[in-house]
Amino acid sequence: MDPTTCSILLVSRFKTRSSSPPPPTSLSVYDSSDELDECNSLTEVQRVTNKKSPTSPSKSIILPGPELKKSQSVKLTNISLADSSPKKAVRFADDFGLALDQIRLIKTDELPRVPSGAFKDLQIYDYENSFNSERSKVISYMQPQFENPIHAIDFHNRLSQQKILLEQANAIDNRIYGTVKLISYGLHKRVKIRLTADNWLSSKEYDASYISNSYDSTYDRFSFTVDIERQRICAGNNIQFCLCYEPFGGSQYWDNNYQQNYRFDCLSRIIPDFTS
């Protein structure tokens, strides 16, 4: 066989082979050993041809074949269990048009019961049971039934009209303490308290004392302390008094709380007796 016919047969063979699709690289591994053998055979043919016809130019033949590509590795990603779990959505009551707070009226019979063990470390004095024991006593006291005029807005208006007015009076134990303010008419004057403990069946008078350095070119101030007989301070009774101002050589001025007098009601209550 001459060299030209051999070359044509080899080219035909490679064209026929190249027309068929290359096998998929994912299913099998391409082996290039056969192609290398064929290329070696072709090279040998060309070498013989070149020897027989040295004057003919050499022609390089490009053999078609499957293209080898570098495989790409698949990157693996760690999936966290927290990311794969479904996220919980928080919704508030106002998102649905509801109120964020609720008000409940608890009646007296619905009060919760607190176990006795919760009070084991607390020191609580049982007043209710102590009243029924021997260590209790009954006391009587005087409670005022008027508001002290010194706290009233019209205090000085009343003082200008009456010339004398009670500032304040309080009862402690069996004594009544008070202060009086008056318009000063002259250096010599008398301020007295007229008091009754039997609804004016009888009465007594007590002198008030001048408060030093209280004169301010217009007003003077006096104070008084009255002792009340203890047997008069009993539940159901009351103590009443009024004030009288007597300037020297002048007429009298009275403060009787708009003709209602200043009254203390006598009350009583039971308290624990801590005396030994």
Backbone torsions as a table, in degrees:
resi	resn	phi	psi	omega
1	MET	NA	132.3	-177.9
2	ASP	-76.7	162.0	-176.9
3	PRO	-62.8	-33.4	-179.1
4	THR	-66.1	-42.8	179.3
5	THR	-65.7	-38.3	178.2
6	CYS	-63.6	-41.1	179.2
7	SER	-64.7	-39.9	-179.3
8	ILE	-65.1	-39.2	-179.2
9	LEU	-66.7	-40.2	179.7
10	LEU	-66.9	-39.7	178.7
11	VAL	-65.0	-41.8	179.1
12	SER	-61.5	-41.4	-179.5
13	ARG	-63.0	-41.4	179.9
14	PHE	-71.4	-32.7	176.5
15	LYS	-65.8	-43.0	178.9
16	THR	-62.9	-38.7	-178.7
17	ARG	-71.0	-35.3	-177.9
18	SER	-74.0	-21.5	-179.6
19	SER	-71.3	-24.3	178.9
20	SER	-79.7	140.8	-177.2
21	PRO	-66.4	146.9	178.5
22	PRO	-69.5	147.9	179.1
23	PRO	-65.7	147.6	178.9
24	PRO	-63.7	136.8	-177.6
25	THR	-72.6	-22.5	-178.5
26	SER	-75.3	-21.1	-176.1
27	LEU	-95.7	-30.9	-178.3
28	SER	-144.3	165.5	-179.1
29	VAL	-99.6	128.6	-177.4
30	TYR	-73.7	129.9	179.7
31	ASP	-111.1	118.8	-175.5
32	SER	-95.3	11.2	-177.3
33	SER	-68.4	-38.3	179.7
34	ASP	-64.2	-43.3	-179.5
35	GLU	-63.8	-36.9	178.7
36	LEU	-64.3	-37.5	178.0
37	ASP	-64.6	-42.6	-179.3
38	GLU	-66.9	-38.8	178.9
39	CYS	-64.9	-37.2	178.5
40	ASN	-65.1	-40.3	178.3
41	SER	-63.4	-41.4	179.5
42	LEU	-65.0	-38.8	178.5
43	THR	-63.9	-40.2	177.7
44	GLU	-62.9	-41.3	178.3
45	VAL	-61.4	-44.8	-179.8
46	GLN	-63.5	-34.3	179.3
47	ARG	-65.6	-40.5	178.0
48	VAL	-65.6	-40.7	-178.9
49	THR	-63.6	-42.3	179.9
50	ASN	-63.9	-31.4	179.2
51	LYS	-70.2	-40.5	-178.0
52	LYS	-74.2	-34.9	-179.2
53	SER	-127.3	82.0	-176.5
54	PRO	-70.3	-21.1	-177.4
55	THR	-81.0	-17.7	-177.7
56	SER	-77.8	136.3	-179.9
57	PRO	-66.6	147.4	179.0
58	SER	-79.6	135.5	177.7
59	LYS	-116.2	129.6	176.5
60	SER	-88.9	133.2	-179.3
61	ILE	-106.8	124.4	177.4
62	ILE	-92.0	116.7	-177.5
63	LEU	-91.3	125.4	176.7
64	PRO	-72.4	151.0	178.9
65	GLY	-166.3	173.0	-179.9
66	PRO	-67.3	140.6	-179.1
67	GLU	-86.9	125.0	180.0
68	LEU	-88.2	129.9	178.5
69	LYS	-119.7	146.1	178.0
70	LYS	-73.9	127.4	-179.4
71	SER	-72.1	145.0	178.7
72	GLN	-102.2	129.8	-179.6
73	SER	-75.4	144.1	179.2
74	VAL	-83.0	126.6	178.3
75	LYS	-81.9	126.2	179.3
76	LEU	-95.8	134.9	-179.2
77	THR	-113.1	128.9	177.6
78	ASN	-75.7	124.3	179.5
79	ILE	-99.8	118.6	-179.9
80	SER	-71.9	145.0	177.8
81	LEU	-66.5	-30.3	-179.9
82	ALA	-67.8	-33.9	179.9
83	ASP	-74.2	-31.0	-178.3
84	SER	-75.8	-23.1	-179.8
85	SER	-76.1	145.0	-179.4
86	PRO	-68.8	140.9	-179.9
87	LYS	-82.3	141.4	-179.9
88	LYS	-92.6	132.4	178.3
89	ALA	-95.7	131.3	179.3
90	VAL	-95.5	126.1	178.6
91	ARG	-123.0	137.4	178.3
92	PHE	-98.9	165.2	-174.8
93	ALA	-65.3	-33.2	-178.0
94	ASP	-70.4	-15.0	174.8
95	ASP	-67.2	-25.1	-179.9
96	PHE	-102.3	11.1	179.7
97	GLY	82.5	14.5	-179.8
98	LEU	-97.5	164.9	-179.4
99	ALA	-82.6	146.7	179.6
100	LEU	-80.3	-17.9	178.6
101	ASP	-130.4	158.2	178.8
102	GLN	-129.9	137.4	179.5
103	ILE	-110.8	125.7	-179.5
104	ARG	-122.9	130.3	178.8
105	LEU	-88.2	117.5	-179.6
106	ILE	-98.8	121.5	179.0
107	LYS	-79.6	170.7	-176.4
108	THR	-64.3	-37.2	-178.6
109	ASP	-80.3	-2.0	179.7
110	GLU	-106.2	9.7	-179.2
111	LEU	-64.9	138.2	-178.9
112	PRO	-67.8	148.9	177.8
113	ARG	-94.2	126.0	-179.4
114	VAL	-95.3	127.3	-179.8
115	PRO	-63.9	151.0	-177.2
116	SER	-65.4	-24.8	179.5
117	GLY	-64.4	-21.1	-179.8
118	ALA	-72.1	-16.5	-177.2
119	PHE	-107.0	11.8	-174.5
120	LYS	-67.0	-29.4	-179.3
121	ASP	-97.1	2.8	-179.6
122	LEU	-99.4	142.6	176.3
123	GLN	-101.9	99.5	-175.8
124	ILE	-115.0	128.5	178.0
125	TYR	-87.0	125.2	-178.3
126	ASP	-86.9	92.2	-178.6
127	TYR	-67.2	-36.9	-175.3
128	GLU	-63.4	-43.6	179.2
129	ASN	-74.9	-28.1	-179.8
130	SER	-69.4	-27.9	178.7
131	PHE	-65.7	-29.2	-178.4
132	ASN	-88.0	-5.7	-179.7
133	SER	-92.2	179.3	-179.2
134	GLU	-76.4	-20.6	-176.7
135	ARG	-88.0	55.8	174.7
136	SER	-146.3	158.8	-178.9
137	LYS	-148.4	162.0	179.7
138	VAL	-103.4	129.0	177.3
139	ILE	-119.0	151.3	175.3
140	SER	-117.1	144.9	-176.1
141	TYR	-149.7	165.8	-179.7
142	MET	-108.3	128.9	-179.5
143	GLN	-115.8	125.0	-177.2
144	PRO	-68.3	143.2	178.7
145	GLN	-111.4	28.7	-179.6
146	PHE	-145.7	161.7	175.1
147	GLU	-98.1	133.9	-178.3
148	ASN	-60.1	126.7	-174.8
149	PRO	-62.0	-24.2	-177.2
150	ILE	-60.7	-24.3	-179.0
151	HIS	-89.9	-3.1	-178.9
152	ALA	-81.9	150.4	-179.4
153	ILE	-70.1	-34.7	-176.0
154	ASP	-92.4	27.0	-175.2
155	PHE	-58.8	-51.9	-176.6
156	HIS	-71.3	-26.1	174.3
157	ASN	-66.4	-44.2	176.8
158	ARG	-63.6	-40.0	179.9
159	LEU	-63.6	-38.7	179.1
160	SER	-66.0	-33.4	-179.5
161	GLN	-79.0	-42.6	-172.3
162	GLN	-93.9	-17.2	-178.1
163	LYS	72.9	-16.2	177.1
164	ILE	-145.8	142.3	-177.9
165	LEU	-156.1	138.0	175.7
166	LEU	-67.7	133.0	173.7
167	GLU	-83.9	-56.7	-179.7
168	GLN	-159.7	153.7	176.8
169	ALA	-148.2	136.6	-179.6
170	ASN	-139.8	153.4	-179.5
171	ALA	-113.9	129.6	175.4
172	ILE	-130.6	123.7	-175.9
173	ASP	57.3	-118.2	-179.3
174	ASN	-111.4	26.4	-178.7
175	ARG	-125.2	148.9	175.7
176	ILE	-115.3	123.8	179.3
177	TYR	-110.8	140.7	179.7
178	GLY	-158.6	164.8	174.8
179	THR	-130.6	150.6	-175.5
180	VAL	-130.5	144.8	175.6
181	LYS	-123.6	140.0	-176.9
182	LEU	-148.6	160.7	175.3
183	ILE	-81.7	128.3	-172.8
184	SER	-80.9	119.6	174.1
185	TYR	-117.8	89.4	177.9
186	GLY	87.9	171.3	-176.9
187	LEU	-80.9	-36.4	-175.9
188	HIS	-98.9	129.4	-180.0
189	LYS	-159.6	165.9	178.2
190	ARG	-135.1	136.2	175.5
191	VAL	-123.7	126.3	-178.0
192	LYS	-131.3	156.0	178.5
193	ILE	-114.2	122.9	175.7
194	ARG	-101.8	123.1	-170.6
195	LEU	-131.8	146.8	175.7
196	THR	-134.8	145.8	176.8
197	ALA	-118.9	9.7	-179.7
198	ASP	-139.7	38.5	177.8
199	ASN	57.9	44.8	173.2
200	TRP	67.6	20.3	167.6
201	LEU	-69.3	-31.0	173.6
202	SER	-147.4	162.9	-179.3
203	SER	-153.4	161.4	177.5
204	LYS	-133.5	155.9	178.2
205	GLU	-118.6	140.8	-178.7
206	TYR	-131.4	140.2	-179.7
207	ASP	-87.7	140.6	173.1
208	ALA	-91.2	159.1	-176.5
209	SER	-111.7	142.2	179.6
210	TYR	-70.3	136.6	177.6
211	ILE	-87.8	121.8	-174.6
212	SER	-59.6	138.7	176.6
213	ASN	59.3	28.0	178.6
214	SER	-90.9	-12.0	-178.4
215	TYR	-72.1	129.6	-179.8
216	ASP	-122.3	33.3	-179.8
217	SER	76.8	-6.6	177.1
218	THR	-133.4	-43.2	-172.1
219	TYR	-119.5	152.6	169.2
220	ASP	-119.5	156.2	178.2
221	ARG	-129.2	140.1	179.4
222	PHE	-127.0	159.1	175.6
223	SER	-132.1	158.6	-179.7
224	PHE	-148.7	155.4	174.6
225	THR	-138.6	126.0	-176.8
226	VAL	-123.9	127.2	174.8
227	ASP	-89.3	133.9	179.6
228	ILE	-108.5	136.2	177.3
229	GLU	-61.9	133.6	-173.5
230	ARG	-64.0	-32.7	179.6
231	GLN	-68.7	-17.2	176.9
232	ARG	-81.0	-20.7	-178.9
233	ILE	-91.0	83.6	179.6
234	CYS	-134.9	154.0	-176.1
235	ALA	-57.6	130.2	179.6
236	GLY	100.8	-16.3	-179.9
237	ASN	-92.8	171.6	176.5
238	ASN	-146.5	155.8	178.5
239	ILE	-119.0	129.3	-179.3
240	GLN	-126.5	149.5	175.9
241	PHE	-153.3	162.2	174.4
242	CYS	-141.6	170.0	-174.2
243	LEU	-116.7	147.6	178.0
244	CYS	-134.1	135.6	-179.2
245	TYR	-120.0	123.0	-177.8
246	GLU	-122.4	97.9	174.0
247	PRO	-69.3	156.1	-178.8
248	PHE	-69.6	121.8	179.4
249	GLY	73.2	13.4	-179.6
250	GLY	-121.4	-175.0	-179.2
251	SER	-85.8	167.8	-179.0
252	GLN	-86.7	148.8	174.3
253	TYR	-125.3	138.6	-174.7
254	TRP	-122.2	148.5	169.7
255	ASP	-127.9	104.1	-179.9
256	ASN	-117.8	25.2	176.4
257	ASN	56.5	54.5	-179.8
258	TYR	56.8	42.6	177.2
259	GLN	66.3	18.8	176.0
260	GLN	-108.5	-9.2	-177.4
261	ASN	62.4	165.4	175.5
262	TYR	-96.1	119.7	-168.4
263	ARG	-122.1	139.0	170.6
264	PHE	-114.7	127.4	174.0
265	ASP	-89.4	140.9	179.4
266	CYS	-93.2	126.1	-178.0
267	LEU	-127.8	167.9	177.9
268	SER	-141.4	155.2	176.8
269	ARG	-157.1	164.9	-179.7
270	ILE	-100.3	130.9	177.6
271	ILE	-130.2	157.2	176.8
272	PRO	-63.4	144.5	179.0
273	ASP	-106.8	107.8	-177.3
274	PHE	-97.0	4.5	179.2
275	THR	-74.5	143.7	-177.5
276	SER	-84.9	NA	NA
